[in-house]
Amino acid sequence: MDYFSKAQIRSISALVDALYPPDLDLRLSEQPLFIERLAEGAQTHLDSRDVFELKALLNVLDTSAGTTLLYGYPSAAFTTLNQDAKGKVMEALSRSRVGLRRKAFNGLKRLLMGTAMSYNANGPGQAPHNPIWASLKYPGPPSESGNVTEGYDFIGKAYCEVNDNDTFDYIIIGSGCGGSVVARQLCKIGKCLVIEKGTPLPSDLKNVSQCESEGMCDFYEKGSLLTTNDGSLMILAGAALGGGSTVNWGCCLDTPEYVREEWNQMGLPQFAPGNKEFSRSMAEVKEYMGVTDKGITHNGMNKKLIEGCEKNKFKWKVAPQNIKDTSLKSAGWTCFGPRQGNKQGGGVTWLREYSENGGKFFQGIAVKVIHRDGKAVGVVVCKSSEKNSPSKWRTLLVRRKVICSAGSLHTPLVLQRSGFKNSNIGKNLHLHPVSCVMATFKDEILGYEGAPMTTVCTEFQKGVLNDGYGPKLECPSVHTGVMAAALPWTNGNDFKEALESSSKMMAVIVLQRDIGGGTVTGKNNGFDPVIDYVPDKRDENNIKEGLKRAFDIIKACDGVGKVWTCHVNQPLYEPKSDPTSDRASVDAFNAAIDENGVGVNSLGLFCAHQMGSCRMGSNPGTGAVDEDGELWECENLHVIDASVFPSASGANPMVTTMSIAQMLGARIVEMHKGSELGKKLLKRRKLRRDGDTGNGKFSTSILVAGALVAVLVAVVGRTVGKKF
């Protein structure tokens, strides 16, 4: 493959050798197909600007002048340096005070190490293999079948092509946790089309390799290469049929009561604790997906979390699961595709029933929603390859409603491309930023085997201010590629030692309910998300406190060895036999957490939850949509996904998203049927929208009043939140 020039390949090889020093019998940079797999990933998932910057950086490293400029000191070309000198250049970049240098280092390390540790060197039909896995004691995906389903041919048969002026009763944009639930409801009362840009699920499950690199490429946004605009936070977002429910870790937590009360105080009483409508919807969702906290088998990492919590007397609980058999080793690989059919995600539940009831799918992109006189009347669609060719776009018509369920990263872009202007669209993005404390143990942990997130420590979820904005402590799914991308790098030898100890490694993640928010805007004609996000100072304080408490959990466990955080200036703890010396080491470790903080590209952060970017509000000043999920600016256009969260959910958001979808979808059904409940809902809707001027926009006085209400609600909400 000629994607990279010879000079660029020299730089790639030199970088890989610096990041992961070669052995006499194994040089990672010379392994078969590595460069080819790297090129495939970059070509498929990086946009033209990212590719230009990557190749320019690689070219710079093959010159003396360029290396000197990047390094900050006189230097020969990076590609000509010896191993020690290359390591010093990388260390200088990783710790540089210049943010762009740290960003460049982190981007290169994530791309190169993430690919190197996860790519499949075998061809189709062969068991996945990577030449480095043996030295890491990583087995690759298991072959056990478990409770295998027959495949997803019932969904495959429901895919269709569309033409100009094809007409549907309901068009649903996106098939994730919101879209799948509401599609199953609406297909029973009308002709439905689900538009999904992501990968269809295979008719034969044997075609899902569950190799990490292939799963990331097929089922995640941008092949898992998406980050915030400053490169400081890795973003994992589902991008296949079923969305996040297809690839998440099976953890099914209720919306916390104190979060429901906060949303109630924000003028949305349907979420109040004890509200029967929302509580019933949540119960229905969990029953439908087979969620249970009974008969759970905890893997090695979760057993350690329980041990550490018990010894510290920290509150913890079993995290309910929608994985049928948590004892299977293969349950740890469900995040790379639904090969065993063990997890009850959207594909085998909501979307199965949708397709069996005549619902159709179109694989493509919703370019924009067509609206006239303040009402949605259709959707412009195209294939992914046609998004820059307007002559190939098709216009679909809708008789009743358009449901936008494209997720918190893409729903704002659809609405922005459609010309909507509400100030809440693309704002208030919450990410549940995550960092972690990691440790090696004397015995094997095998954190990649079995259901990954079966326990949760809730001791600190109210936060240091007791305002409901604190972290949950959980165990992640730990595989070689994500680990290599997320692990801090201080020098090549320590990084290599840590990876080679991965079978004995434990990680406790600090999942922060963020009070601060970011923004989502579009690039490449508005089709690709740009995420700007910096943690709020209050979130930083809670993350630091969470890291210290995760450290308490880990160091209390039997057999603990080295412990570290994901800081660039990495604190390190090893148990001491002398109590005084050990206490001093603990104090130094905690002091280093405080000193290092949560600076941009100085602490490894990632997220798997995106929420709130088209939030629900009691008026157009506080939200993009009303309490039915209907856009304030446009009738018959509803947003039903995690983007409507009024604030961060403080828990893994799948159940909350599906419960909101179940509730709002049921309302749409009742209003269509004209039942007594439906009539009440329509009357309430009319009263709510009396301030509408007729063109889908509200008067200035209404907007100003809404803004004043928002301020008052926020003050009251914070005060009330401290009591819960």
TACORDA-V539687 format. One record per residue. N is the residue number from 1. SS is DSSP state (H for helix, E for strand, L for the rest). OMEGA is omega in whole degrees, 0 to 359 (* if undefined). Layout:
N_SS_OMEGA ; N_SS_OMEGA
//
This chain:
1_L_183 ; 2_L_183 ; 3_L_176 ; 4_L_176 ; 5_L_179 ; 6_H_178 ; 7_H_179 ; 8_H_178 ; 9_H_176 ; 10_H_179 ; 11_H_178 ; 12_H_181 ; 13_H_180 ; 14_H_178 ; 15_H_180 ; 16_H_179 ; 17_H_179 ; 18_H_182 ; 19_H_183 ; 20_L_188 ; 21_L_183 ; 22_L_170 ; 23_L_178 ; 24_L_184 ; 25_L_180 ; 26_L_175 ; 27_L_188 ; 28_H_184 ; 29_H_182 ; 30_H_184 ; 31_L_181 ; 32_L_172 ; 33_L_182 ; 34_H_181 ; 35_H_180 ; 36_H_179 ; 37_H_177 ; 38_H_179 ; 39_H_179 ; 40_H_181 ; 41_H_180 ; 42_H_182 ; 43_H_184 ; 44_H_194 ; 45_H_176 ; 46_L_177 ; 47_L_189 ; 48_H_180 ; 49_H_179 ; 50_H_179 ; 51_H_179 ; 52_H_181 ; 53_H_179 ; 54_H_182 ; 55_H_177 ; 56_H_179 ; 57_H_178 ; 58_H_177 ; 59_H_180 ; 60_H_184 ; 61_L_178 ; 62_L_179 ; 63_L_178 ; 64_H_182 ; 65_H_181 ; 66_H_179 ; 67_H_178 ; 68_H_180 ; 69_H_182 ; 70_H_184 ; 71_H_182 ; 72_L_178 ; 73_L_177 ; 74_L_184 ; 75_L_167 ; 76_L_178 ; 77_L_181 ; 78_H_183 ; 79_H_181 ; 80_H_184 ; 81_L_174 ; 82_L_187 ; 83_H_181 ; 84_H_182 ; 85_H_177 ; 86_H_179 ; 87_H_179 ; 88_H_177 ; 89_H_181 ; 90_H_178 ; 91_H_179 ; 92_H_179 ; 93_H_185 ; 94_H_183 ; 95_L_185 ; 96_L_174 ; 97_L_179 ; 98_L_185 ; 99_H_181 ; 100_H_178 ; 101_H_177 ; 102_H_178 ; 103_H_179 ; 104_H_179 ; 105_H_183 ; 106_H_179 ; 107_H_179 ; 108_H_182 ; 109_H_180 ; 110_H_183 ; 111_H_186 ; 112_H_182 ; 113_H_177 ; 114_H_178 ; 115_H_185 ; 116_H_185 ; 117_L_187 ; 118_L_189 ; 119_L_181 ; 120_L_180 ; 121_L_179 ; 122_L_180 ; 123_L_179 ; 124_L_178 ; 125_L_178 ; 126_L_177 ; 127_L_180 ; 128_L_181 ; 129_L_174 ; 130_L_186 ; 131_L_181 ; 132_L_187 ; 133_H_182 ; 134_H_181 ; 135_H_177 ; 136_H_184 ; 137_L_180 ; 138_L_188 ; 139_L_190 ; 140_L_185 ; 141_L_180 ; 142_L_181 ; 143_L_183 ; 144_L_185 ; 145_L_182 ; 146_L_182 ; 147_L_188 ; 148_L_173 ; 149_L_182 ; 150_L_183 ; 151_L_185 ; 152_L_181 ; 153_H_178 ; 154_H_176 ; 155_H_181 ; 156_H_180 ; 157_L_183 ; 158_L_178 ; 159_E_182 ; 160_L_170 ; 161_L_181 ; 162_L_181 ; 163_L_176 ; 164_L_174 ; 165_L_169 ; 166_L_188 ; 167_E_180 ; 168_E_174 ; 169_E_181 ; 170_E_172 ; 171_E_181 ; 172_E_181 ; 173_E_180 ; 174_L_184 ; 175_L_183 ; 176_L_187 ; 177_L_176 ; 178_L_185 ; 179_H_182 ; 180_H_182 ; 181_H_183 ; 182_H_177 ; 183_H_179 ; 184_H_179 ; 185_H_188 ; 186_H_181 ; 187_L_181 ; 188_L_181 ; 189_L_179 ; 190_L_179 ; 191_L_189 ; 192_E_171 ; 193_E_172 ; 194_E_176 ; 195_E_182 ; 196_E_181 ; 197_L_187 ; 198_L_184 ; 199_E_173 ; 200_L_174 ; 201_L_188 ; 202_L_177 ; 203_L_177 ; 204_L_184 ; 205_H_178 ; 206_H_179 ; 207_H_174 ; 208_L_185 ; 209_L_188 ; 210_L_167 ; 211_L_188 ; 212_H_184 ; 213_H_180 ; 214_H_176 ; 215_H_178 ; 216_H_181 ; 217_H_187 ; 218_H_194 ; 219_H_183 ; 220_E_177 ; 221_H_179 ; 222_H_178 ; 223_H_182 ; 224_H_179 ; 225_L_182 ; 226_L_175 ; 227_E_169 ; 228_L_187 ; 229_L_179 ; 230_L_176 ; 231_L_188 ; 232_L_186 ; 233_E_177 ; 234_E_183 ; 235_E_175 ; 236_L_181 ; 237_L_179 ; 238_E_181 ; 239_L_177 ; 240_E_174 ; 241_L_185 ; 242_L_176 ; 243_L_182 ; 244_H_181 ; 245_H_179 ; 246_H_189 ; 247_H_183 ; 248_L_190 ; 249_L_172 ; 250_L_182 ; 251_E_188 ; 252_L_182 ; 253_L_175 ; 254_L_169 ; 255_L_183 ; 256_L_181 ; 257_H_182 ; 258_H_175 ; 259_H_177 ; 260_H_179 ; 261_H_177 ; 262_H_179 ; 263_H_175 ; 264_H_180 ; 265_H_177 ; 266_L_177 ; 267_L_182 ; 268_L_188 ; 269_H_179 ; 270_H_181 ; 271_H_183 ; 272_L_176 ; 273_L_181 ; 274_L_177 ; 275_L_189 ; 276_H_184 ; 277_H_181 ; 278_H_179 ; 279_H_178 ; 280_H_179 ; 281_H_180 ; 282_H_178 ; 283_H_179 ; 284_H_179 ; 285_H_183 ; 286_H_178 ; 287_H_183 ; 288_H_182 ; 289_L_177 ; 290_L_182 ; 291_L_180 ; 292_E_171 ; 293_L_180 ; 294_L_175 ; 295_L_182 ; 296_L_172 ; 297_L_181 ; 298_L_176 ; 299_L_186 ; 300_H_183 ; 301_H_180 ; 302_H_175 ; 303_H_177 ; 304_H_178 ; 305_H_178 ; 306_H_180 ; 307_H_182 ; 308_H_178 ; 309_H_181 ; 310_H_182 ; 311_H_177 ; 312_H_184 ; 313_L_175 ; 314_L_178 ; 315_L_175 ; 316_E_177 ; 317_E_173 ; 318_E_177 ; 319_L_179 ; 320_L_186 ; 321_E_166 ; 322_L_172 ; 323_E_186 ; 324_L_182 ; 325_L_182 ; 326_L_180 ; 327_L_182 ; 328_L_175 ; 329_H_185 ; 330_H_177 ; 331_H_178 ; 332_H_181 ; 333_H_182 ; 334_H_178 ; 335_H_179 ; 336_H_177 ; 337_L_188 ; 338_L_186 ; 339_L_184 ; 340_L_186 ; 341_L_184 ; 342_L_181 ; 343_E_184 ; 344_L_177 ; 345_L_185 ; 346_H_183 ; 347_H_183 ; 348_H_181 ; 349_L_186 ; 350_H_185 ; 351_H_173 ; 352_H_181 ; 353_H_178 ; 354_H_182 ; 355_H_179 ; 356_H_177 ; 357_L_173 ; 358_L_178 ; 359_L_183 ; 360_E_176 ; 361_E_170 ; 362_E_178 ; 363_E_181 ; 364_L_187 ; 365_E_169 ; 366_E_182 ; 367_E_180 ; 368_E_174 ; 369_E_177 ; 370_E_180 ; 371_E_179 ; 372_E_178 ; 373_L_176 ; 374_L_179 ; 375_E_176 ; 376_E_182 ; 377_E_181 ; 378_E_180 ; 379_E_173 ; 380_E_184 ; 381_E_174 ; 382_E_170 ; 383_L_180 ; 384_H_182 ; 385_H_185 ; 386_H_189 ; 387_L_177 ; 388_L_179 ; 389_L_185 ; 390_H_180 ; 391_H_181 ; 392_H_179 ; 393_L_180 ; 394_E_181 ; 395_E_177 ; 396_E_182 ; 397_E_180 ; 398_E_181 ; 399_E_188 ; 400_E_186 ; 401_E_168 ; 402_E_178 ; 403_E_178 ; 404_E_182 ; 405_L_186 ; 406_L_178 ; 407_L_188 ; 408_L_177 ; 409_L_185 ; 410_L_176 ; 411_H_177 ; 412_H_181 ; 413_H_176 ; 414_H_182 ; 415_H_178 ; 416_H_178 ; 417_H_181 ; 418_L_175 ; 419_L_180 ; 420_L_193 ; 421_L_182 ; 422_L_187 ; 423_L_180 ; 424_L_180 ; 425_L_180 ; 426_L_178 ; 427_L_173 ; 428_L_179 ; 429_E_177 ; 430_E_188 ; 431_L_187 ; 432_L_183 ; 433_L_187 ; 434_E_163 ; 435_E_185 ; 436_E_169 ; 437_E_184 ; 438_E_180 ; 439_E_170 ; 440_E_181 ; 441_E_179 ; 442_L_184 ; 443_L_180 ; 444_L_177 ; 445_L_180 ; 446_L_186 ; 447_L_178 ; 448_L_181 ; 449_L_176 ; 450_L_180 ; 451_L_192 ; 452_L_191 ; 453_L_185 ; 454_L_177 ; 455_E_176 ; 456_E_175 ; 457_E_184 ; 458_L_186 ; 459_L_190 ; 460_L_188 ; 461_L_178 ; 462_L_175 ; 463_L_183 ; 464_L_178 ; 465_L_182 ; 466_L_182 ; 467_L_179 ; 468_L_182 ; 469_L_178 ; 470_L_183 ; 471_E_161 ; 472_E_178 ; 473_E_187 ; 474_E_175 ; 475_L_180 ; 476_L_168 ; 477_L_188 ; 478_L_176 ; 479_L_194 ; 480_H_183 ; 481_H_179 ; 482_H_179 ; 483_H_181 ; 484_H_179 ; 485_H_187 ; 486_H_182 ; 487_L_174 ; 488_L_180 ; 489_L_175 ; 490_L_172 ; 491_L_187 ; 492_H_184 ; 493_H_179 ; 494_H_179 ; 495_H_180 ; 496_H_179 ; 497_H_180 ; 498_H_180 ; 499_H_180 ; 500_H_175 ; 501_L_189 ; 502_H_180 ; 503_H_179 ; 504_H_188 ; 505_E_173 ; 506_E_174 ; 507_E_171 ; 508_E_181 ; 509_E_176 ; 510_E_183 ; 511_E_188 ; 512_E_170 ; 513_L_190 ; 514_L_176 ; 515_L_176 ; 516_L_182 ; 517_L_178 ; 518_E_182 ; 519_E_173 ; 520_E_173 ; 521_E_185 ; 522_E_170 ; 523_E_182 ; 524_L_182 ; 525_L_175 ; 526_L_184 ; 527_L_184 ; 528_E_185 ; 529_E_169 ; 530_E_185 ; 531_E_174 ; 532_E_186 ; 533_L_173 ; 534_L_182 ; 535_L_175 ; 536_L_180 ; 537_H_178 ; 538_H_176 ; 539_H_177 ; 540_H_181 ; 541_H_179 ; 542_H_177 ; 543_H_179 ; 544_H_178 ; 545_H_178 ; 546_H_178 ; 547_H_179 ; 548_H_181 ; 549_H_173 ; 550_H_175 ; 551_H_177 ; 552_H_181 ; 553_H_185 ; 554_H_185 ; 555_H_177 ; 556_L_185 ; 557_L_178 ; 558_L_173 ; 559_L_183 ; 560_E_177 ; 561_E_179 ; 562_E_177 ; 563_E_180 ; 564_E_174 ; 565_E_179 ; 566_L_175 ; 567_E_173 ; 568_L_172 ; 569_L_198 ; 570_L_171 ; 571_L_182 ; 572_E_178 ; 573_E_170 ; 574_E_183 ; 575_L_177 ; 576_L_180 ; 577_L_179 ; 578_L_184 ; 579_H_181 ; 580_H_178 ; 581_H_180 ; 582_H_179 ; 583_H_178 ; 584_H_179 ; 585_H_178 ; 586_H_180 ; 587_H_180 ; 588_H_179 ; 589_H_180 ; 590_H_177 ; 591_H_179 ; 592_H_176 ; 593_H_179 ; 594_H_184 ; 595_H_182 ; 596_H_176 ; 597_L_184 ; 598_L_181 ; 599_L_180 ; 600_L_180 ; 601_L_174 ; 602_L_174 ; 603_E_178 ; 604_L_179 ; 605_E_172 ; 606_E_177 ; 607_E_174 ; 608_L_181 ; 609_L_177 ; 610_L_188 ; 611_E_159 ; 612_L_188 ; 613_L_170 ; 614_L_196 ; 615_L_177 ; 616_E_179 ; 617_L_182 ; 618_L_176 ; 619_L_185 ; 620_L_174 ; 621_L_183 ; 622_L_182 ; 623_L_177 ; 624_L_182 ; 625_E_179 ; 626_L_186 ; 627_L_173 ; 628_L_183 ; 629_L_182 ; 630_E_181 ; 631_E_179 ; 632_L_183 ; 633_L_190 ; 634_L_176 ; 635_E_177 ; 636_L_173 ; 637_E_183 ; 638_E_170 ; 639_E_182 ; 640_L_175 ; 641_L_184 ; 642_H_179 ; 643_H_180 ; 644_H_180 ; 645_L_178 ; 646_L_174 ; 647_L_181 ; 648_L_186 ; 649_L_180 ; 650_L_178 ; 651_L_176 ; 652_L_200 ; 653_L_185 ; 654_H_183 ; 655_H_178 ; 656_H_180 ; 657_H_181 ; 658_H_180 ; 659_H_175 ; 660_H_179 ; 661_H_179 ; 662_H_180 ; 663_H_184 ; 664_H_177 ; 665_H_178 ; 666_H_178 ; 667_H_179 ; 668_H_179 ; 669_H_182 ; 670_H_179 ; 671_H_178 ; 672_H_182 ; 673_H_182 ; 674_L_178 ; 675_L_178 ; 676_H_177 ; 677_H_180 ; 678_H_179 ; 679_H_178 ; 680_H_179 ; 681_H_179 ; 682_H_179 ; 683_H_179 ; 684_H_178 ; 685_H_181 ; 686_H_179 ; 687_H_182 ; 688_H_186 ; 689_L_180 ; 690_L_179 ; 691_L_181 ; 692_E_181 ; 693_L_178 ; 694_L_180 ; 695_L_177 ; 696_L_180 ; 697_L_184 ; 698_E_181 ; 699_L_181 ; 700_H_182 ; 701_H_178 ; 702_H_181 ; 703_H_179 ; 704_H_178 ; 705_H_179 ; 706_H_180 ; 707_H_178 ; 708_H_177 ; 709_H_181 ; 710_H_180 ; 711_H_181 ; 712_H_180 ; 713_H_180 ; 714_H_180 ; 715_H_179 ; 716_H_182 ; 717_H_180 ; 718_H_181 ; 719_H_180 ; 720_H_183 ; 721_H_181 ; 722_L_182 ; 723_L_187 ; 724_L_*
//
